[in-house]
Amino acid sequence: MAQNPEATVVFGVLNETSETESRVALTPDIVTRLKRSGVSSLIEAGAGIAADYTDEDYEKALSKPLTVVKQESEGTDENYQSSYAIHCAALELLKKDGFQFRYTFEDKDDYNSYMERYTTAYTEKSDLIRAGGFKIYTSLDSSLQDMLQADIDQGLSSYTELQDNGKYALQGAGVIVDNRSNYVVAIVGGRGSGDQFNRAYLSARQPGSTIKPLIDYGPAFDTGEYYPTRMVNDHKWEDGPSNSGGNYHGSVTVREALNRSLNTVAWQILEDIGVDYGLSYLGEMEFQKLTYVDNGVPSLSIGGFTNGVRVVDMAKGYSTLANYGVYNDRTCITQIIHEHDGDLTKDLPPAAKQVYRDDSAFMLTDILKGTMTSPYGTGRGLELDNGMPAAGKTGTTNSSKDTWFCGYTRYYTTAVWVGYDIPRKMPGIYGSTYAGKIWKNIMNQIHEGLEPWDWEQPESVELKADPRTGTQDYFSTTAEFRAQQSLHDKEQAKLTAQLEQDIQEFTTREISSVEDTYSVKSQYQDITSRLPLLDDGELRAGMLEQVENRYDYFTGIISQMGDTIALYEKQKAIDDARAREEAQKQAEENRKQAEKDTKKNEFLQALETVEELEYQQKNAQDLVQDAIGKLSLVAGDPEQQALSDRLQAAITRISGLPTEEQWNASQAESRASEEAAMKQAEQQVQVQQNQLRSSLNSEKFKWNNMEYYGPGGRPDDEN
């Protein structure tokens, strides 16, 4: 019936013979996809009837073209550009249908439910586009694409190892965003043009330290509690991360901490502002690989994600910083035209939103300039030519399994990743090496002929000296107010969480004993005394209603237990009186024992003074008399006799002690002997040193002997 004569592989489908079969091996849209992959389809007439597909449907499927237009020029191969364009076009069609995209999730059920809906809807649109009948116009620039591809290929050309599938083992990917239009203008998913797997948007990798500005510092600046000169403590602590190289710097500014890429500081900051608070910023910028497992995980602060992140998402995130904190959801799609329905995107304006405050983005950008210019910046030497202002961040994961550089100017943002498809260690490779150099090369190329363009200081930012340190730096004029609000919000969140926990416990408990009646009253009073502290009146009223309803239930039970409670209280009063009496007795015994211990210690001090005499002091007799007099303090003590014997032995010992003059003389003699022994030892060492030098001079060193340099002798040149 239908055949693609240009294909080299043939797939045949026969008519179903079973009367109960309602399926077909190939649907018309799959026929189209096979055709594009070089697979011909031979389909028997009527093969799709049971599945409600006519022979004309299959003929039409084979004849439908798919056109992806790059800068208004047609192309048909599904390469890095076209595959990304089709992906973005599918998202645009979902948006047109009103699909509600989500990027962060509460729990497993929430995540799985969304992913099922998304996967079904996305697959439907993707298959629809590939079936043909669409013209897709994009912002992708072939000249920029070629430059980025060439820079990645050249930058990694020294690594020639191949995988079993013939692809290069060491891979790279990059994305360029035009910060003026907010469109993706180039996307490279790997080395060479023969690899169609687009790692720039299909693969998710651990971002390392490149995530710090987006999830840690940017959100922290927004709170007002953090600013460039704020002091933070860089130190190693239990269950926390280590810094690269194992170095810790103590008290440092936030600016220095970010330029040095200190893991310990980033971790502390995210824990302080709240992991989910920082994560929400990535959700606002539509990071697509987040999962519920990431919630509350502090390792996100240094790039420890469950799935990782995409290169294209990192590029859009840094482009947001470049645009004073404004995120724009533009991808690469400028227009989609359907053969029957016309322009499908005319009613889909881009959505722009302020993710980071403009003052936060400006101050963060100023710090990130130091990545390439400060003495301790992790990207030293990567600054752009001709004085073009640029900001960026390196990223290197554990054992260098993933390396990144993400950076931007006012004109463009570029994100570059280098690593293996199956992560493995890359000794000596860091974000500043291959990824950083690729970034610098492409950014210098695409900025050629452009005038240096710096960021303008927002009205909400002022340059002044920190009153505590005197350091000149940028500050937000609204930071103090926002910091107070942030601290208040934290207190409210903590109070809310504690109340929710306490109310949950209160409303689910039961009364099974008299003691329970007292504890529920106490718990009720505790909760109701804290409820007025909540700002949210609706939440406060709802919580109070839950507590009151449960307490009414408890009150009914308590009233039924009146007689039991009365007997309990009577017995409790008797028990309390006995307990007080026992406590008084114990207190008196403790007092008496303390008094005995004090007296004993006083005697022991006098005894030890006598025992420690080294010679017959003039006041020895007085010391002995003092000890004898205090012996009465241990009268009745179990150790009384033993202590008396110790005193007698000490008295007897004194008679055998030397006089003071004799003791001083013996000390002097001992010191003299030690000095003589030391001098003799030094003389012996001197003799040994002289003997060794004599031996060295007589033997000489034979520098050209193979004993030192092997069969080749001494090298002519040694660096």
Order of alpha helices (4+ residues) and beta strands (2+ residues): beta-alpha-beta-alpha-beta-beta-alpha-alpha-beta-alpha-beta-beta-alpha-beta-beta-alpha-alpha-alpha-alpha-beta-beta-beta-beta-alpha-beta-beta-beta-alpha-beta-beta-alpha-alpha-alpha-alpha-alpha-alpha-alpha-alpha
